[in-house]
Amino acid sequence: MLLTIKWHGRGKGYDPLLFSAIPNSKPSLYRKKTGAIKVNISTPSESNAKKANLSAARKERIKLPSYDDGCGDKTLHISEFLSHPSGIQAMLNTSALQDFQALNNDTYRCSLPKLKLLNFEAAPVLDLRVTQTNEDCTVEMLSCKFEGSEIMERQNNHFSAFMMNHMKWETNDFESFLEVDVKLNLTLEIYTRPFTMMPISAVERPGNLMMQALVDRLVPLLLQQLLQDYDRWVHQQLEHFHELRP
């Protein structure tokens, strides 16, 4: 499930890092949530460049709806949905992307709409790997870079990013639950004044707060949209199933 940053007001989508339309209605959810902020003080590297480490995390646990064909013959668990191409596109939030392509069986390149900053333009491009088992599913960011103006592309040398969205499901007393655990980490090289004159904590503390606020806002929206996509897919599958029955 891709958590999407809304770079600017084009199209519909969440704000592929935390990377679908914001739902008009909110399904009934059982939710348990936690937030985490880490502030790490970095030390200058051998090249004397300071690096700020920013991170945010959030967990959500929701109750899943139960679906069958009305005759008890066919059930469609969320694990079936997430292993289907429609489920993969829902996790990667492809409706909010500028471009989407499969690099191989489990790796995808996702281009977000262009980010406009002053007179510069750049499109964030993410390579994401989707790993699935019978018990869980993980979306992991392999790379993140900007494509566009030369000055923006040079920024690729001054930061690195990591994102992981781990989803697992379980059934207790005939009820199914989905738990989502999202982690986002950024490392920024501080190389311009006046930031080089400041302690690293002056960058990390507000940066961590901003990232945590972003994650706290986007994860519930992502789950909302995922449940809507899951419901739509289930009804499509059941309609097809009934059409094939004698």
N, C-alpha and C positions, 0 to 999 in steps of 0.2 A: 504494500500500500504506500503509494508515494505521497509524501507530504509536500505540498506545493507552496512556495513563496510567491505572493502576488507582487510582482515587480512594479507594475503600474497599472492604470485602469483599462487595460485592453482585455476584452473577452470576459469569460466567467471562470472563476477558479478560486482556490484557496490561496492564502498567502503562504518537481521532483526535487527543495531540501526537506521542508517538513512536508510536499509536492503532492475540476469537476465543480461542478456548480454548488454554491451554498444552498442547501435545501430550503424549500419554503415552509416545510412542516417538520417537526422534530418527533421522531419515533419515541415510543416509551422505552427508556433504557434503565437498566440497573447498573449504576456506575460507582466504581471505587477508584479514586484517583490520588496520585501523589505527584509532587513536583520536587525537583532536585536542582540545586545550583552549586556549582563547584567553582571556587576561585583559586587558581594556581598561580603562584609567583614564579615567573621564568627567570633564567639567568642569561646574560648575553652569550651568543655563540662565539666561536673562535674568530669570526669575521666582525665581532663587536656589534652585530645587529641584534636588537632586542626582539623578542618574540612573545606575543601575548597569546595565551591559551584560553579559549572560551568554550563553555560546554553548557548543555541543558538536557534534561531528560523528563519523561513523563510516562506513567502507566495508566491505562484505562481497562476496566473489566466490565463487559456488558452482557446482558442476557440475549441469547439468540432466539429468533422465532423458530417454530417447528413446522415443517412442511411435509405433506404427503399427497398422494393422488386422490384422496377421499375413499379409496378402497383398501388402503393399507398395503398396497403392492409396491409402492415406490416412494422412497424418501430421498430428499436432496439436501445433504448436509453441506455446511459452508466449505468443508474441505473439497468437495466436488466442484463447487463454484470457483474457488481460488486456483484449482488446477486447470480450469477451462480457460481458453483464450480471453473470454469476456471478463473473467475474474482477474486475470493478470493485467488487463487494461484498466480495470477498476483500481487495482492496487497502485499502478503507476500513474493513475489520474490522467490518462491520455487526452481527455476532452479539454484539459487546460494547457496542453502543450502546443507549441508551434510546429514541431515535427517529432516523429516517433518512428524508430526502425529497430528491427531485431538484428543484433550482431551475430548471435548464435542461438542455440536452444534455450539458454538461460540468461543471456546478457542483452541489454537494450540500451540504445542511445536516445536520450530525451532532450530536446531543445526547447527551452522556455521562450516566451515572447521577449523581445529586446528590452533591455534595461536602458533607460535614458537618464543620463546624468550630465547636467549642463549642456555642453555641445558634443558630448560623446555618446556613442551607442555601442552596446555589446549584448550578445545573447548568451546566457548561461547554458552550457551543454553538460549533461550528466550522463555518465555510464553507470548503469545499475544492474546488479545481478540478483535474480530471484531464485532462491533455493527452497525446495518443497520436500516435505516428508508426510507420512500419514498423520503426524501429530502437530506439525507446525509449519510455518512459512516465514522466510526471512527475505527482506529487501535490503540490499547492502550497496552503498555507493562506492564504486571503484575509483572514479575520478570526477573532478569538477573543474571546468575552465570556462573562460570567457572568449567568445569569438566576435570580432567586430573591429573597431578602430584600433590602431597600433598602440596607443597609449593605454587602452583598456586591456589589450592582450598582454602587455608587459606586466600587468598586475598578477598574471598567472604564476609568475616567479616569486611572488611575495606572500602567498597564502596557500594553505592546504585545508581540505575539509573531509570530514568523515560523517556518514549518517547510516544508522541501522534501524530498521523497523522490524521487530520480531513479533510474530503473531502465533498464538497457540490456542487450542480449543480443548474443552473438556466437558464431560457430562456428569452431573450430580443429581441423583434422585429424579431422573427422567427430564432434567432441564440442562440445556447446553449453554455454555458461556464462551466468549471470546475475550482473550486478554491481549492487549497490545502494549508493547514496551518500545518506546522510541528514544534513541540517543542521538545527539547532534554535537559534533566537536569541530571547532575551527582553530587553526593556528595562523596568526597574522604577524608578519614581519613589520616592525616599527622602524621606519627609515627616513621619515620626513620631520622637519621641525614644525611646530613646537613639541610634537609628541615624543621625540627622542630625548627631550629634556625632562620629561615627566617620569615618575615611577611607573612601572608596568601595571601596578594595581590600579592606577588612574584610568587605564584603558580596559582592564579586565573586569573590574567591578560593574561599571555601567554596561559593558558589552554582555556580560553574563545575565544581567537583569533583562536586557532587551531580548536576548535569545530565549530566555525562559518564558517571557511573556508571549513571544511568537509561538513557541511550542505548546504552551497552555491553551492558546486560542485555536490552533490548527488541528490538534489531535482529535478533539471532540467533533469537529466538522468533518474530518476524514472518516471517522467511524459512522457518522450520520449518513454520509454519501455512500459508504460501502454497503450499509444495510439496505439502502434504497436500490442500489445496483443489484445486490443479491436477490431482493424481492422481485425485481423486474425479470431477472434471469430465470428464477424458479418458475414464474408464471409462463414464461415462454417455453420452458422445457415441458411443463405439464400440459400445455396446449398441444404441443407436438406429440406427446405421449398418448393423449386421448385420441388424436387424429389417427394414430397408427393402430389403435385397438379395434378389434372387430365389433 
